[in-house]
Amino acid sequence: DLPQILSTIYRLYEQEQAEEMLYARIRHKDGSWVQMQIHSCRLKRKGIDGILLHARVATLISSNQFRLLGDVIDSVSEAIISLDESQKIRGWNRAAERLFEHQRSEVMDRSVVDILPGLLSERWLYKSTRMSFSVPQGVVEERQWKPEIWIQLRILPLRDHLGMPRGNVLVVRDITELKRHQ
């Protein structure tokens, strides 16, 4: 993450008016992971020319807790896909690999609209990101994904620790067997 931080600082310094928010995962000497939120902006005013950095710890999680969380997400039967604010895939569990027939390595950092065309509409993503806390279940719909597959799609807003929208979480359940018995 340090090269990313340094390249961002260099890029900001070359621009007249710039501001950027970075997230960096840094390993502590005790083996835990610290998620840092770094707000950087270019200052160019009378007598001042430089970069202002404000960093703070966003999360603190041990490497064992991090692995355990990954194992839990990978063990559920529903496909779980996390998206950032630009709807790029940031998380893809094993159930998503099985249901959508794409490996995690193929989809990471790519647009969900490109990988799974027709799964989501911009309207749903817009609506779910701006939902209030009074709608914790998110946007839910059932529909046919492929001629032989029915799904229940739940779109949840992904929020940071301050409650600000940071993307979406898609929870997709294969309900084909349920539909066959109806």
C-alpha positions in Angstrom: 0.0 0.0 0.0 2.9 2.4 0.6 3.7 2.6 -3.2 0.0 3.5 -3.8 0.1 6.2 -1.2 3.3 7.7 -2.5 2.0 7.7 -6.1 -1.2 9.4 -5.0 0.8 12.1 -3.2 3.0 12.6 -6.2 -0.1 12.8 -8.5 -1.8 15.3 -6.1 1.3 17.5 -6.0 1.3 17.8 -9.8 -2.3 19.0 -9.8 -3.3 22.5 -8.8 -6.5 21.8 -6.8 -6.8 18.1 -5.9 -8.2 16.0 -3.1 -8.4 12.2 -2.7 -9.4 9.7 -0.1 -7.3 6.5 0.2 -7.7 3.4 2.2 -4.6 1.4 3.1 -4.2 -1.9 4.9 -1.1 -1.9 7.0 0.2 -4.9 9.0 1.0 -4.1 12.6 4.1 -5.8 14.2 1.8 -8.0 16.3 0.3 -9.5 13.1 -3.0 -7.6 13.1 -4.2 -5.5 10.2 -5.0 -1.8 10.5 -7.2 -0.2 7.9 -6.1 3.4 7.5 -8.2 6.1 6.0 -6.0 8.7 4.5 -7.4 12.0 3.3 -5.0 13.9 1.2 -5.3 17.3 -0.5 -3.1 19.8 -2.3 -2.6 23.1 -0.6 -1.4 25.9 -2.8 -2.0 29.3 -1.2 0.1 32.4 -0.3 3.4 31.1 0.9 2.2 27.5 1.2 2.7 24.8 -1.4 2.4 21.2 -0.3 0.2 18.2 0.5 -1.9 17.9 3.6 -2.4 14.3 4.8 -4.8 13.3 7.5 -4.7 9.7 8.4 -6.8 7.8 11.0 -7.4 4.2 11.9 -10.6 3.0 10.2 -10.6 -0.6 11.5 -8.4 -2.8 13.5 -8.6 -6.5 12.8 -6.2 -9.4 13.5 -5.0 -11.6 10.7 -6.8 -14.5 12.3 -10.1 -12.5 12.5 -9.6 -11.5 8.9 -9.2 -15.1 7.8 -12.1 -16.2 9.9 -14.4 -13.6 8.4 -13.3 -14.7 4.9 -14.0 -18.4 5.8 -17.5 -17.5 7.1 -18.4 -15.6 3.9 -17.0 -18.4 1.8 -19.0 -21.1 3.7 -22.5 -19.6 3.2 -24.7 -21.0 0.5 -25.8 -17.6 -0.9 -23.6 -15.8 -3.4 -22.2 -12.7 -1.8 -20.7 -9.9 -4.0 -19.5 -6.6 -2.6 -19.3 -3.6 -4.8 -17.6 -0.3 -4.4 -19.2 3.1 -5.2 -18.4 2.7 -8.9 -20.0 -0.8 -8.9 -16.7 -2.6 -9.3 -16.5 -6.0 -7.7 -14.4 -6.0 -4.5 -15.6 -9.3 -3.0 -16.8 -12.6 -4.5 -17.4 -15.7 -2.5 -17.3 -19.4 -3.5 -21.1 -19.6 -3.9 -20.9 -16.7 -6.4 -18.2 -18.7 -8.3 -20.6 -21.7 -8.4 -23.8 -19.8 -9.3 -22.3 -17.4 -11.9 -19.5 -19.7 -13.2 -16.7 -17.1 -12.8 -13.7 -17.5 -10.6 -12.9 -14.8 -8.1 -9.6 -13.9 -9.9 -11.6 -13.2 -13.1 -14.0 -10.7 -11.6 -12.1 -8.7 -9.0 -11.9 -5.0 -9.8 -14.2 -5.3 -12.8 -17.7 -3.8 -13.3 -20.5 -6.0 -12.1 -22.5 -4.8 -15.1 -19.8 -6.2 -17.4 -19.4 -9.5 -15.6 -23.1 -10.1 -15.0 -25.0 -8.1 -17.6 -28.7 -7.9 -16.9 -28.4 -8.8 -13.2 -28.7 -5.2 -12.0 -30.2 -2.1 -13.2 -28.8 1.4 -12.4 -32.1 2.2 -10.8 -31.7 -0.6 -8.2 -28.1 0.3 -7.4 -29.1 4.0 -7.0 -32.1 3.2 -4.8 -30.2 0.7 -2.6 -27.2 3.1 -2.0 -29.5 5.9 -0.9 -31.7 3.8 1.4 -32.3 5.0 4.9 -31.5 2.9 8.0 -35.2 2.2 8.3 -35.0 -0.3 5.4 -32.3 -2.8 6.7 -33.4 -5.6 4.3 -32.5 -3.7 1.2 -34.0 -4.1 -2.2 -35.3 -7.6 -2.9 -36.6 -9.2 -6.0 -37.1 -12.7 -7.4 -36.6 -13.5 -11.1 -35.3 -15.9 -13.6 -31.6 -15.5 -14.1 -31.1 -18.0 -16.9 -33.8 -20.2 -18.4 -33.0 -22.9 -15.8 -32.1 -20.8 -12.8 -34.4 -18.7 -10.6 -32.8 -16.3 -8.1 -33.7 -14.1 -5.2 -31.6 -11.0 -5.3 -31.1 -8.7 -2.3 -29.2 -5.5 -2.7 -28.0 -3.9 0.5 -26.2 -0.6 0.9 -22.7 -0.9 2.1 -21.9 1.9 4.5 -18.7 2.9 6.4 -18.5 3.3 10.1 -19.9 6.9 9.8 -23.0 5.6 7.9 -21.8 7.0 4.6 -22.6 4.9 1.5 -19.6 3.1 0.1 -21.2 0.7 -2.4 -23.5 -2.3 -2.3 -23.6 -5.9 -1.1 -25.4 -8.3 -3.3 -26.8 -11.4 -1.7 -28.0 -13.9 -4.4 -29.9 -17.1 -3.5 -30.6 -19.8 -5.9 -34.3 -20.5 -5.5 -34.7 -22.9 -8.5 -35.8 -25.9 -6.4 -38.3 -23.8 -4.5 -39.8 -22.5 -7.7 -40.1 -26.1 -9.1 -42.1 -27.2 -6.1 -44.6 -24.3 -6.3 
